[in-house]
Amino acid sequence: MLEDAKAGAYKAMIHACKEADDKFIPMFDRADLRRITHSDAQHAEFQEKAGRPVWNEWLADMKSKGLSGQEQLDFVLAEAKKATGS
């Protein structure tokens, strides 16, 4: 049943995120805020410096428990890449 619900849950999540973006992103134009974007190279550097240490620590924790987290991590990263196109 969970597998059957997954597609609908993803669709609802994407819809909720789009609604939130539509509501909050325009606030940047009205407030004393500015929107920051990052190049692909900057994003990759951030992942390497900030993301990879966290992933590695989590993987080590899973391994210490006799579990393999690599498949889950690979899945999450692949899905994030598909969703963001980067």
Gaussian input, Z-matrix of N, CA and C with variables (Angstrom, degrees):
# hf/3-21g

backbone

0 1
 N
 C     1     B1
 C     2     B2     1     A1
 N     3     B3     2     A2     1     D1
 C     4     B4     3     A3     2     D2
 C     5     B5     4     A4     3     D3
 N     6     B6     5     A5     4     D4
 C     7     B7     6     A6     5     D5
 C     8     B8     7     A7     6     D6
 N     9     B9     8     A8     7     D7
 C    10    B10     9     A9     8     D8
 C    11    B11    10    A10     9     D9
 N    12    B12    11    A11    10    D10
 C    13    B13    12    A12    11    D11
 C    14    B14    13    A13    12    D12
 N    15    B15    14    A14    13    D13
 C    16    B16    15    A15    14    D14
 C    17    B17    16    A16    15    D15
 N    18    B18    17    A17    16    D16
 C    19    B19    18    A18    17    D17
 C    20    B20    19    A19    18    D18
 N    21    B21    20    A20    19    D19
 C    22    B22    21    A21    20    D20
 C    23    B23    22    A22    21    D21
 N    24    B24    23    A23    22    D22
 C    25    B25    24    A24    23    D23
 C    26    B26    25    A25    24    D24
 N    27    B27    26    A26    25    D25
 C    28    B28    27    A27    26    D26
 C    29    B29    28    A28    27    D27
 N    30    B30    29    A29    28    D28
 C    31    B31    30    A30    29    D29
 C    32    B32    31    A31    30    D30
 N    33    B33    32    A32    31    D31
 C    34    B34    33    A33    32    D32
 C    35    B35    34    A34    33    D33
 N    36    B36    35    A35    34    D34
 C    37    B37    36    A36    35    D35
 C    38    B38    37    A37    36    D36
 N    39    B39    38    A38    37    D37
 C    40    B40    39    A39    38    D38
 C    41    B41    40    A40    39    D39
 N    42    B42    41    A41    40    D40
 C    43    B43    42    A42    41    D41
 C    44    B44    43    A43    42    D42
 N    45    B45    44    A44    43    D43
 C    46    B46    45    A45    44    D44
 C    47    B47    46    A46    45    D45
 N    48    B48    47    A47    46    D46
 C    49    B49    48    A48    47    D47
 C    50    B50    49    A49    48    D48
 N    51    B51    50    A50    49    D49
 C    52    B52    51    A51    50    D50
 C    53    B53    52    A52    51    D51
 N    54    B54    53    A53    52    D52
 C    55    B55    54    A54    53    D53
 C    56    B56    55    A55    54    D54
 N    57    B57    56    A56    55    D55
 C    58    B58    57    A57    56    D56
 C    59    B59    58    A58    57    D57
 N    60    B60    59    A59    58    D58
 C    61    B61    60    A60    59    D59
 C    62    B62    61    A61    60    D60
 N    63    B63    62    A62    61    D61
 C    64    B64    63    A63    62    D62
 C    65    B65    64    A64    63    D63
 N    66    B66    65    A65    64    D64
 C    67    B67    66    A66    65    D65
 C    68    B68    67    A67    66    D66
 N    69    B69    68    A68    67    D67
 C    70    B70    69    A69    68    D68
 C    71    B71    70    A70    69    D69
 N    72    B72    71    A71    70    D70
 C    73    B73    72    A72    71    D71
 C    74    B74    73    A73    72    D72
 N    75    B75    74    A74    73    D73
 C    76    B76    75    A75    74    D74
 C    77    B77    76    A76    75    D75
 N    78    B78    77    A77    76    D76
 C    79    B79    78    A78    77    D77
 C    80    B80    79    A79    78    D78
 N    81    B81    80    A80    79    D79
 C    82    B82    81    A81    80    D80
 C    83    B83    82    A82    81    D81
 N    84    B84    83    A83    82    D82
 C    85    B85    84    A84    83    D83
 C    86    B86    85    A85    84    D84
 N    87    B87    86    A86    85    D85
 C    88    B88    87    A87    86    D86
 C    89    B89    88    A88    87    D87
 N    90    B90    89    A89    88    D88
 C    91    B91    90    A90    89    D89
 C    92    B92    91    A91    90    D90
 N    93    B93    92    A92    91    D91
 C    94    B94    93    A93    92    D92
 C    95    B95    94    A94    93    D93
 N    96    B96    95    A95    94    D94
 C    97    B97    96    A96    95    D95
 C    98    B98    97    A97    96    D96
 N    99    B99    98    A98    97    D97
 C   100   B100    99    A99    98    D98
 C   101   B101   100   A100    99    D99
 N   102   B102   101   A101   100   D100
 C   103   B103   102   A102   101   D101
 C   104   B104   103   A103   102   D102
 N   105   B105   104   A104   103   D103
 C   106   B106   105   A105   104   D104
 C   107   B107   106   A106   105   D105
 N   108   B108   107   A107   106   D106
 C   109   B109   108   A108   107   D107
 C   110   B110   109   A109   108   D108
 N   111   B111   110   A110   109   D109
 C   112   B112   111   A111   110   D110
 C   113   B113   112   A112   111   D111
 N   114   B114   113   A113   112   D112
 C   115   B115   114   A114   113   D113
 C   116   B116   115   A115   114   D114
 N   117   B117   116   A116   115   D115
 C   118   B118   117   A117   116   D116
 C   119   B119   118   A118   117   D117
 N   120   B120   119   A119   118   D118
 C   121   B121   120   A120   119   D119
 C   122   B122   121   A121   120   D120
 N   123   B123   122   A122   121   D121
 C   124   B124   123   A123   122   D122
 C   125   B125   124   A124   123   D123
 N   126   B126   125   A125   124   D124
 C   127   B127   126   A126   125   D125
 C   128   B128   127   A127   126   D126
 N   129   B129   128   A128   127   D127
 C   130   B130   129   A129   128   D128
 C   131   B131   130   A130   129   D129
 N   132   B132   131   A131   130   D130
 C   133   B133   132   A132   131   D131
 C   134   B134   133   A133   132   D132
 N   135   B135   134   A134   133   D133
 C   136   B136   135   A135   134   D134
 C   137   B137   136   A136   135   D135
 N   138   B138   137   A137   136   D136
 C   139   B139   138   A138   137   D137
 C   140   B140   139   A139   138   D138
 N   141   B141   140   A140   139   D139
 C   142   B142   141   A141   140   D140
 C   143   B143   142   A142   141   D141
 N   144   B144   143   A143   142   D142
 C   145   B145   144   A144   143   D143
 C   146   B146   145   A145   144   D144
 N   147   B147   146   A146   145   D145
 C   148   B148   147   A147   146   D146
 C   149   B149   148   A148   147   D147
 N   150   B150   149   A149   148   D148
 C   151   B151   150   A150   149   D149
 C   152   B152   151   A151   150   D150
 N   153   B153   152   A152   151   D151
 C   154   B154   153   A153   152   D152
 C   155   B155   154   A154   153   D153
 N   156   B156   155   A155   154   D154
 C   157   B157   156   A156   155   D155
 C   158   B158   157   A157   156   D156
 N   159   B159   158   A158   157   D157
 C   160   B160   159   A159   158   D158
 C   161   B161   160   A160   159   D159
 N   162   B162   161   A161   160   D160
 C   163   B163   162   A162   161   D161
 C   164   B164   163   A163   162   D162
 N   165   B165   164   A164   163   D163
 C   166   B166   165   A165   164   D164
 C   167   B167   166   A166   165   D165
 N   168   B168   167   A167   166   D166
 C   169   B169   168   A168   167   D167
 C   170   B170   169   A169   168   D168
 N   171   B171   170   A170   169   D169
 C   172   B172   171   A171   170   D170
 C   173   B173   172   A172   171   D171
 N   174   B174   173   A173   172   D172
 C   175   B175   174   A174   173   D173
 C   176   B176   175   A175   174   D174
 N   177   B177   176   A176   175   D175
 C   178   B178   177   A177   176   D176
 C   179   B179   178   A178   177   D177
 N   180   B180   179   A179   178   D178
 C   181   B181   180   A180   179   D179
 C   182   B182   181   A181   180   D180
 N   183   B183   182   A182   181   D181
 C   184   B184   183   A183   182   D182
 C   185   B185   184   A184   183   D183
 N   186   B186   185   A185   184   D184
 C   187   B187   186   A186   185   D185
 C   188   B188   187   A187   186   D186
 N   189   B189   188   A188   187   D187
 C   190   B190   189   A189   188   D188
 C   191   B191   190   A190   189   D189
 N   192   B192   191   A191   190   D190
 C   193   B193   192   A192   191   D191
 C   194   B194   193   A193   192   D192
 N   195   B195   194   A194   193   D193
 C   196   B196   195   A195   194   D194
 C   197   B197   196   A196   195   D195
 N   198   B198   197   A197   196   D196
 C   199   B199   198   A198   197   D197
 C   200   B200   199   A199   198   D198
 N   201   B201   200   A200   199   D199
 C   202   B202   201   A201   200   D200
 C   203   B203   202   A202   201   D201
 N   204   B204   203   A203   202   D202
 C   205   B205   204   A204   203   D203
 C   206   B206   205   A205   204   D204
 N   207   B207   206   A206   205   D205
 C   208   B208   207   A207   206   D206
 C   209   B209   208   A208   207   D207
 N   210   B210   209   A209   208   D208
 C   211   B211   210   A210   209   D209
 C   212   B212   211   A211   210   D210
 N   213   B213   212   A212   211   D211
 C   214   B214   213   A213   212   D212
 C   215   B215   214   A214   213   D213
 N   216   B216   215   A215   214   D214
 C   217   B217   216   A216   215   D215
 C   218   B218   217   A217   216   D216
 N   219   B219   218   A218   217   D217
 C   220   B220   219   A219   218   D218
 C   221   B221   220   A220   219   D219
 N   222   B222   221   A221   220   D220
 C   223   B223   222   A222   221   D221
 C   224   B224   223   A223   222   D222
 N   225   B225   224   A224   223   D223
 C   226   B226   225   A225   224   D224
 C   227   B227   226   A226   225   D225
 N   228   B228   227   A227   226   D226
 C   229   B229   228   A228   227   D227
 C   230   B230   229   A229   228   D228
 N   231   B231   230   A230   229   D229
 C   232   B232   231   A231   230   D230
 C   233   B233   232   A232   231   D231
 N   234   B234   233   A233   232   D232
 C   235   B235   234   A234   233   D233
 C   236   B236   235   A235   234   D234
 N   237   B237   236   A236   235   D235
 C   238   B238   237   A237   236   D236
 C   239   B239   238   A238   237   D237
 N   240   B240   239   A239   238   D238
 C   241   B241   240   A240   239   D239
 C   242   B242   241   A241   240   D240
 N   243   B243   242   A242   241   D241
 C   244   B244   243   A243   242   D242
 C   245   B245   244   A244   243   D243
 N   246   B246   245   A245   244   D244
 C   247   B247   246   A246   245   D245
 C   248   B248   247   A247   246   D246
 N   249   B249   248   A248   247   D247
 C   250   B250   249   A249   248   D248
 C   251   B251   250   A250   249   D249
 N   252   B252   251   A251   250   D250
 C   253   B253   252   A252   251   D251
 C   254   B254   253   A253   252   D252
 N   255   B255   254   A254   253   D253
 C   256   B256   255   A255   254   D254
 C   257   B257   256   A256   255   D255

   B1=1.4514
   B2=1.5361
   B3=1.3372
   B4=1.4566
   B5=1.5179
   B6=1.3203
   B7=1.4694
   B8=1.5234
   B9=1.3220
   B10=1.4635
   B11=1.5252
   B12=1.3145
   B13=1.4625
   B14=1.5253
   B15=1.3108
   B16=1.4678
   B17=1.5303
   B18=1.3050
   B19=1.4734
   B20=1.5207
   B21=1.3133
   B22=1.4617
   B23=1.5191
   B24=1.3287
   B25=1.4637
   B26=1.5259
   B27=1.3212
   B28=1.4710
   B29=1.5289
   B30=1.3188
   B31=1.4616
   B32=1.5330
   B33=1.3268
   B34=1.4635
   B35=1.5263
   B36=1.3289
   B37=1.4623
   B38=1.5346
   B39=1.3068
   B40=1.4679
   B41=1.5261
   B42=1.3303
   B43=1.4672
   B44=1.5349
   B45=1.3329
   B46=1.4657
   B47=1.5270
   B48=1.3295
   B49=1.4695
   B50=1.5170
   B51=1.3231
   B52=1.4617
   B53=1.5204
   B54=1.3274
   B55=1.4644
   B56=1.5232
   B57=1.3294
   B58=1.4624
   B59=1.5262
   B60=1.3238
   B61=1.4672
   B62=1.5237
   B63=1.3279
   B64=1.4684
   B65=1.5266
   B66=1.3127
   B67=1.4634
   B68=1.5280
   B69=1.3250
   B70=1.4567
   B71=1.5257
   B72=1.3139
   B73=1.4658
   B74=1.5286
   B75=1.3409
   B76=1.4713
   B77=1.5283
   B78=1.3230
   B79=1.4624
   B80=1.5253
   B81=1.3061
   B82=1.4604
   B83=1.5264
   B84=1.3200
   B85=1.4583
   B86=1.5227
   B87=1.3408
   B88=1.4533
   B89=1.5313
   B90=1.2924
   B91=1.4607
   B92=1.5202
   B93=1.2971
   B94=1.4606
   B95=1.5285
   B96=1.2968
   B97=1.4556
   B98=1.5140
   B99=1.2808
   B100=1.4629
   B101=1.5224
   B102=1.2794
   B103=1.4532
   B104=1.5236
   B105=1.3257
   B106=1.4588
   B107=1.5177
   B108=1.3093
   B109=1.4567
   B110=1.5242
   B111=1.3060
   B112=1.4544
   B113=1.5204
   B114=1.3119
   B115=1.4625
   B116=1.5300
   B117=1.3069
   B118=1.4703
   B119=1.5278
   B120=1.3311
   B121=1.4620
   B122=1.5266
   B123=1.3300
   B124=1.4616
   B125=1.5283
   B126=1.3201
   B127=1.4624
   B128=1.5349
   B129=1.3033
   B130=1.4637
   B131=1.5274
   B132=1.3269
   B133=1.4649
   B134=1.5332
   B135=1.3188
   B136=1.4613
   B137=1.5306
   B138=1.3307
   B139=1.4656
   B140=1.5285
   B141=1.3180
   B142=1.4580
   B143=1.5291
   B144=1.3264
   B145=1.4615
   B146=1.5317
   B147=1.3182
   B148=1.4656
   B149=1.5230
   B150=1.3127
   B151=1.4606
   B152=1.5106
   B153=1.3229
   B154=1.4708
   B155=1.5311
   B156=1.3499
   B157=1.4655
   B158=1.5426
   B159=1.3182
   B160=1.4677
   B161=1.5238
   B162=1.3300
   B163=1.4654
   B164=1.5183
   B165=1.3452
   B166=1.4693
   B167=1.5242
   B168=1.3268
   B169=1.4668
   B170=1.5284
   B171=1.3220
   B172=1.4642
   B173=1.5363
   B174=1.3271
   B175=1.4644
   B176=1.5274
   B177=1.3263
   B178=1.4685
   B179=1.5228
   B180=1.3282
   B181=1.4653
   B182=1.5305
   B183=1.3118
   B184=1.4694
   B185=1.5249
   B186=1.3329
   B187=1.4638
   B188=1.5249
   B189=1.3446
   B190=1.4645
   B191=1.5249
   B192=1.3231
   B193=1.4696
   B194=1.5240
   B195=1.3376
   B196=1.4557
   B197=1.5160
   B198=1.3329
   B199=1.4636
   B200=1.5264
   B201=1.3050
   B202=1.4568
   B203=1.5151
   B204=1.2936
   B205=1.4535
   B206=1.5094
   B207=1.3363
   B208=1.4670
   B209=1.5236
   B210=1.3279
   B211=1.4689
   B212=1.5256
   B213=1.3322
   B214=1.4599
   B215=1.5190
   B216=1.3414
   B217=1.4564
   B218=1.5265
   B219=1.3171
   B220=1.4644
   B221=1.5255
   B222=1.3274
   B223=1.4713
   B224=1.5266
   B225=1.3388
   B226=1.4667
   B227=1.5274
   B228=1.3160
   B229=1.4656
   B230=1.5239
   B231=1.3174
   B232=1.4715
   B233=1.5300
   B234=1.3270
   B235=1.4604
   B236=1.5307
   B237=1.3211
   B238=1.4662
   B239=1.5233
   B240=1.3214
   B241=1.4639
   B242=1.5391
   B243=1.3364
   B244=1.4668
   B245=1.5244
   B246=1.3162
   B247=1.4761
   B248=1.5184
   B249=1.3268
   B250=1.4582
   B251=1.5206
   B252=1.3297
   B253=1.4599
   B254=1.5234
   B255=1.3309
   B256=1.4771
   B257=1.5029
   A1=110.24
   A2=116.08
   A3=118.20
   A4=111.59
   A5=116.05
   A6=119.47
   A7=110.31
   A8=117.68
   A9=121.19
   A10=111.82
   A11=117.12
   A12=121.31
   A13=112.49
   A14=116.84
   A15=121.02
   A16=112.77
   A17=118.00
   A18=120.51
   A19=110.95
   A20=116.93
   A21=120.47
   A22=112.14
   A23=116.58
   A24=120.59
   A25=110.48
   A26=117.65
   A27=120.70
   A28=110.25
   A29=115.94
   A30=120.06
   A31=110.41
   A32=117.23
   A33=121.27
   A34=110.92
   A35=116.49
   A36=120.30
   A37=110.51
   A38=117.08
   A39=121.15
   A40=110.06
   A41=116.59
   A42=121.34
   A43=110.18
   A44=117.29
   A45=121.13
   A46=111.01
   A47=117.17
   A48=120.47
   A49=111.04
   A50=117.28
   A51=120.48
   A52=110.40
   A53=117.07
   A54=119.81
   A55=110.94
   A56=116.94
   A57=120.48
   A58=110.31
   A59=117.43
   A60=120.57
   A61=110.66
   A62=116.32
   A63=120.29
   A64=111.26
   A65=116.51
   A66=121.02
   A67=111.70
   A68=117.36
   A69=120.08
   A70=115.09
   A71=119.25
   A72=119.86
   A73=112.14
   A74=119.33
   A75=117.68
   A76=113.85
   A77=118.05
   A78=120.25
   A79=111.62
   A80=116.58
   A81=119.97
   A82=110.76
   A83=117.29
   A84=120.63
   A85=111.69
   A86=116.83
   A87=120.91
   A88=112.76
   A89=117.76
   A90=121.60
   A91=110.75
   A92=114.87
   A93=120.12
   A94=108.66
   A95=114.92
   A96=122.90
   A97=108.19
   A98=115.55
   A99=118.27
   A100=108.69
   A101=113.99
   A102=120.67
   A103=108.79
   A104=115.58
   A105=120.85
   A106=108.44
   A107=115.81
   A108=120.43
   A109=107.91
   A110=115.69
   A111=121.43
   A112=109.51
   A113=114.89
   A114=119.72
   A115=108.75
   A116=115.98
   A117=120.15
   A118=110.53
   A119=116.92
   A120=120.55
   A121=110.82
   A122=117.58
   A123=120.82
   A124=110.82
   A125=115.74
   A126=120.27
   A127=110.24
   A128=117.09
   A129=121.08
   A130=110.52
   A131=116.94
   A132=120.23
   A133=110.71
   A134=116.46
   A135=120.56
   A136=110.57
   A137=116.21
   A138=119.66
   A139=110.74
   A140=115.77
   A141=119.91
   A142=111.51
   A143=116.57
   A144=120.39
   A145=113.07
   A146=117.52
   A147=120.42
   A148=113.13
   A149=116.95
   A150=120.11
   A151=114.32
   A152=115.77
   A153=119.70
   A154=113.23
   A155=120.04
   A156=118.15
   A157=112.76
   A158=116.66
   A159=120.38
   A160=109.79
   A161=116.45
   A162=119.75
   A163=110.43
   A164=115.88
   A165=119.66
   A166=111.71
   A167=116.91
   A168=120.18
   A169=110.00
   A170=116.22
   A171=120.49
   A172=110.19
   A173=116.67
   A174=119.91
   A175=111.12
   A176=117.46
   A177=121.12
   A178=110.35
   A179=117.11
   A180=121.04
   A181=110.25
   A182=116.49
   A183=119.58
   A184=110.21
   A185=116.38
   A186=120.81
   A187=110.65
   A188=117.54
   A189=120.57
   A190=111.68
   A191=115.91
   A192=121.32
   A193=111.86
   A194=115.48
   A195=120.09
   A196=113.40
   A197=116.44
   A198=121.38
   A199=109.72
   A200=115.45
   A201=120.00
   A202=108.05
   A203=116.64
   A204=120.32
   A205=112.88
   A206=117.42
   A207=120.35
   A208=112.19
   A209=117.09
   A210=119.61
   A211=110.98
   A212=116.75
   A213=120.05
   A214=111.16
   A215=116.80
   A216=120.41
   A217=110.55
   A218=116.90
   A219=120.45
   A220=110.87
   A221=116.43
   A222=121.04
   A223=110.39
   A224=116.55
   A225=120.36
   A226=110.51
   A227=117.28
   A228=120.23
   A229=111.68
   A230=116.65
   A231=119.74
   A232=110.92
   A233=117.01
   A234=120.29
   A235=110.83
   A236=117.11
   A237=120.44
   A238=110.15
   A239=115.88
   A240=119.69
   A241=110.61
   A242=116.34
   A243=119.40
   A244=110.92
   A245=115.80
   A246=120.13
   A247=112.48
   A248=116.53
   A249=119.72
   A250=113.08
   A251=115.50
   A252=119.15
   A253=112.73
   A254=115.91
   A255=117.83
   A256=111.36
   D1=-36.32
   D2=179.63
   D3=-63.62
   D4=-42.20
   D5=178.51
   D6=-61.04
   D7=-39.83
   D8=179.90
   D9=-66.59
   D10=-30.96
   D11=-177.83
   D12=-82.38
   D13=-15.50
   D14=-173.14
   D15=-58.39
   D16=-46.88
   D17=-176.86
   D18=-61.26
   D19=-44.51
   D20=178.71
   D21=-65.26
   D22=-37.86
   D23=178.83
   D24=-65.98
   D25=-42.97
   D26=177.60
   D27=-61.00
   D28=-44.77
   D29=-179.31
   D30=-61.45
   D31=-43.13
   D32=179.21
   D33=-65.34
   D34=-39.57
   D35=179.86
   D36=-65.48
   D37=-44.99
   D38=179.20
   D39=-61.79
   D40=-41.83
   D41=178.65
   D42=-62.70
   D43=-44.87
   D44=179.81
   D45=-63.22
   D46=-40.69
   D47=178.47
   D48=-65.31
   D49=-40.31
   D50=178.88
   D51=-65.11
   D52=-42.25
   D53=177.47
   D54=-61.12
   D55=-42.54
   D56=179.01
   D57=-64.48
   D58=-43.17
   D59=177.74
   D60=-60.80
   D61=-44.97
   D62=-179.55
   D63=-60.83
   D64=-32.64
   D65=-179.09
   D66=-81.01
   D67=-46.31
   D68=-168.86
   D69=-93.16
   D70=-32.42
   D71=-178.75
   D72=-60.06
   D73=-40.40
   D74=177.06
   D75=-61.31
   D76=-21.69
   D77=177.86
   D78=-61.28
   D79=-27.26
   D80=179.54
   D81=-62.70
   D82=-31.96
   D83=179.59
   D84=-73.69
   D85=-27.08
   D86=-175.49
   D87=-96.34
   D88=-19.28
   D89=-175.91
   D90=-102.74
   D91=173.50
   D92=176.70
   D93=-83.85
   D94=55.56
   D95=-178.52
   D96=-129.59
   D97=160.24
   D98=173.69
   D99=-136.33
   D100=145.41
   D101=179.59
   D102=-82.72
   D103=134.36
   D104=-179.15
   D105=-114.22
   D106=132.03
   D107=174.99
   D108=-118.23
   D109=156.19
   D110=-178.20
   D111=-123.10
   D112=144.48
   D113=175.02
   D114=-72.50
   D115=165.87
   D116=176.65
   D117=-59.42
   D118=-38.33
   D119=-179.86
   D120=-66.56
   D121=-40.91
   D122=177.58
   D123=-64.98
   D124=-41.10
   D125=178.87
   D126=-62.79
   D127=-42.98
   D128=179.20
   D129=-63.98
   D130=-39.74
   D131=178.55
   D132=-65.46
   D133=-41.30
   D134=177.84
   D135=-62.03
   D136=-45.11
   D137=178.17
   D138=-58.67
   D139=-42.87
   D140=-176.61
   D141=-67.21
   D142=-43.08
   D143=-175.85
   D144=-82.00
   D145=-37.56
   D146=-174.45
   D147=-106.03
   D148=-36.12
   D149=-176.85
   D150=-81.39
   D151=-50.01
   D152=-174.39
   D153=-57.55
   D154=-43.12
   D155=178.29
   D156=-59.50
   D157=-37.80
   D158=178.64
   D159=-68.00
   D160=-44.43
   D161=179.10
   D162=-60.52
   D163=-45.49
   D164=-178.44
   D165=-63.07
   D166=-39.38
   D167=178.40
   D168=-64.27
   D169=-43.17
   D170=179.30
   D171=-63.65
   D172=-43.44
   D173=178.75
   D174=-61.56
   D175=-41.81
   D176=178.00
   D177=-63.00
   D178=-39.56
   D179=178.50
   D180=-64.11
   D181=-43.54
   D182=178.75
   D183=-62.59
   D184=-42.62
   D185=-179.56
   D186=-63.15
   D187=-39.05
   D188=179.58
   D189=-64.96
   D190=-21.36
   D191=178.19
   D192=-94.34
   D193=4.47
   D194=-179.68
   D195=78.77
   D196=20.21
   D197=-178.33
   D198=-115.59
   D199=153.14
   D200=175.13
   D201=-104.52
   D202=117.51
   D203=178.65
   D204=-97.63
   D205=-7.35
   D206=-174.05
   D207=-59.58
   D208=-41.20
   D209=-179.38
   D210=-62.80
   D211=-42.19
   D212=178.90
   D213=-66.02
   D214=-43.25
   D215=179.12
   D216=-62.52
   D217=-45.27
   D218=179.00
   D219=-59.48
   D220=-41.15
   D221=179.74
   D222=-62.99
   D223=-48.79
   D224=-178.16
   D225=-61.72
   D226=-44.55
   D227=-179.73
   D228=-65.21
   D229=-39.06
   D230=178.37
   D231=-66.39
   D232=-41.37
   D233=179.01
   D234=-66.44
   D235=-39.40
   D236=177.63
   D237=-63.73
   D238=-40.57
   D239=179.11
   D240=-63.73
   D241=-42.64
   D242=178.26
   D243=-63.13
   D244=-40.52
   D245=-176.30
   D246=-70.25
   D247=-34.95
   D248=-176.65
   D249=-98.38
   D250=-16.09
   D251=-178.64
   D252=73.43
   D253=14.81
   D254=179.44
   D255=-122.58

